[in-house]
Amino acid sequence: MLKYVLKRLGMAIPILIAVLTLVFIIIRIVPGDPAMVVLGDQASAEALAALRTKMGLDVSMLEQYFTFLFGTFRGDLGTSLLSGRPVLGEVMTVLPYTIDLTIAGVVIGIVFGVPLGVLTAVYRNSVTDYIIRVFSLFGLSFPAFYSAILLILIFSIQFSWFPVISDPDLSNYGQRLRHLVLPAVNLGLIMVAYITRSTRSSMLEVLREDYVRTAKAKGVPRLVVITRHALKNALIPIVTVIGLYLGVLIGNSVLTEIVFNRPGLGKLILDALSERDYPLLQGVMVIYAFIIVVVNLITDLTYGFVDPRVKNQ
Amino acid sequence: MRQRKGLFCIFLAAIVVCGLSFSSPVFAESVLKIGTLSNDANQLDPHISTKSQDKILFPWIFNGLVRFKPGTADLKQIEGDLAKSWESSKDGLTWTFKLRKGVQFHGGYGECTAEDVIFSLNRASNKETSTAYKGYGDFASVTAPDKYTVKIVLAKPIPSLLGMVTNYHGGYIVSKKAVEKLGDNFKTNPIGTGPFAFSEYQSKRQVTLVANKDYFRGAPKIDKIIYRYLPDEASRELAFKNGELDLIYGTREQRWVERMRKDKGTKVDIIGLGELRTLHMNASRGPLKDIRVRRAIAYAVNRDEMVAFVGQDVAQRSVSVVPRGYLGYSSDVPLYKHDVAKAKALLKEAGYPKGITLKVIITKVASLRVPMEVLQAQLRKAGINLDLEVVEHSAFHKLIRQDASDLVLYGAARFPVADSYLTQFYLSDSIVGTPTAITNFSHCDVADNEINTARSEADPAKQLALWKIAQQKILKQSCTVPIFEQLIVWARKANLDYGFKMENSLSNGPIINEMTSFK
């Protein structure tokens, strides 16, 4: 098991290098100048040049690249050009918010998505099926920023249940939870839609299997057939989807974080990009890529728990 | 089944915890919650940052030797700040300031003395530590005859010495001890003498200021200011409506202003001095080398239509290449009246009877992009087609400084003296692409003599005359088309009272001081 985990983590290194290289190149192709972001539009060309030297941006691209690459593997992600704080510190400040939001989004997705998916599969082609399918399609195609504003208008402005600015004090758990509700629901809506659809198709396949018919014929109660016999076997593709979309979810959180003004990795990436804060952007991408790799690994390991056949392999 | 019950209990407990946190505790302290633009502070060092989100904070934290009367940006209404009195020699080259005694810096950094003033002005004139250094180039010496007296000697007269020591940019007085002790950290831990003291900076979230109870004009009535970075306009407005914010940076649109005004609990402040939106025509590129083509563009622009589009309350028609209200601006200049027929005739005369196509790079930021789209429609009527390339804001700034755009629509507010605007936008030293470049996008060089002579002219009347000639020459040469002045919009809760009439501000935001309170 440990060997497998280490092997998988080892495989992540070339992925990380590829991601780092791509990020490094792409951000430098897009025009923009961090020195101007710092000094503003009244700065003279001389002042800008001096600051670029101070920021280490006047050395060759290759030198910058290798400094960044070796630094990363030494665990030094550099310093933010704008705030002057270590990149790792910047990431760690916002990481708990992203973790809260992502986990809450996934939990909402699973809690609502799996039962709804089962329901639509069991009652396929019924009115219930059609209604849920239409809603899940709606959830998939509804822009996150729009649903966020709707949620704010209803639950913050109309009912004053939740704050518009979702920026809690992390040590105050009550506040943390209250500030989490609307962003999590917003993000969870997409996850519910994804999980409902994949649960439905996976369940439909399993429900057609012979052993399900046999169980039914044997007189096993319907609920037991659905939950123990069918759902358990339909879980593997669902776990895959959850694993896959967990990555997507972190990306999707950008819009949610912006509308709710919630600190987080997504917002950090966007800020770093608009300010041309190269080290911060590179650092966040490293962390982001690492998280995706770990999430994929966890997904693979989860198969073992869901399906003993995978564990034995 | 037992598991399910457990889950239900957890869910119920979560709701209870949630519910408990609804009842927010009642605080006796008076907290002003502000939602500002942008996603983060840039640098909280007043000598370095020229960014709006930072500039707004500086007059709350720092003082100058003198200051603009709160709510104004008029050089004629300057009053004492850290200096209680001042005098100048007849030739205007020697200035002596008498400081107030006992003014304390925040955070226990001691009394503000002449030593701090000398340090601050020297720091402001050093290009390593200040972006305002060019304005202090003619300071020959800054000395202290005693602990509370500062003597400034100029190498030659400058447009407004008082302007250079006011509560703006390089004029802010910082604590010498704090800068030396904090070093690079000063930019996130500013120490001044103002009504509010810096308390905490949370990256990409907020800055907290607390009342300076020892403020020399009296303790502020507001105890704390929470200045939040909320880049999204919609959520800023929603948080304001939900009572989470008391004062917000508004959207500079007529519709928004009218909508907010309808709410009885809200007051909208439209603040000058405006940002002048100017269309700079790059005379080093293609057909624009021909003055007739540039003049055709000037004739094709319809200022009245533009102001009507942007909104009568939030925009005003430009009067010159220098914004109105600046010392030295003149409306006695040749502005070309909208005349499409003349524009077409000029194009034909220049050899373009079928019209021209120009490449224009524009930011995706709406306050510039939308007016550029209006201009595109206006110019099309005269046969001038604009090939717009919309880019990200940071890329826009970089590309326009590389001479990559035929036309540059730019909005800017500067220190309200004609010299600052003329020097940065129309002096040949400031042409983009040169080592001393600032923002001369048009490559205009027709008024160098007047701009440079006016800067050190001791006679105010002659100085005004030179600035007027400079403005006339720039427009005659059709270097640019000044279009409209965009005003700044803020919305506040009706019970928030500044304590004075808020008309103009150089900081892009309202002045919050010891007089500001909740009614």
Interface residues (C-beta under 8 A of the other chain):
Chain A: V30 P31 G32 D33 M36 V37 V38 L39 G40 D41 Q42 A43 S44 A45 E46 A47 A49 A50 L82 S83 G84 R85 E90 T93 V94 I149 I152 L153 S156 I157 S160 W161 P163 V164 I165 D167 N172 Y173 G174 Q175 L177 R178 V181 I258 V259 F260 N261 P263 K267 L268 L270 D271 S274 E275 R276
Chain B: A14 V17 C18 L20 S21 F22 N39 D40 N42 Q43 I48 S49 T50 K51 K127 E128 T131 Y133 K134 D184 N185 K187 T188 S203 K204 R205 R228 L230 P231 D232 A234 S235 L238 A239 K241 N242 E244 L245 V391 E392 H393 S394 A395 H397 K398 L399 R401 A412 R414 Q424 S430 T434 P435 T436 A437 I438 T439
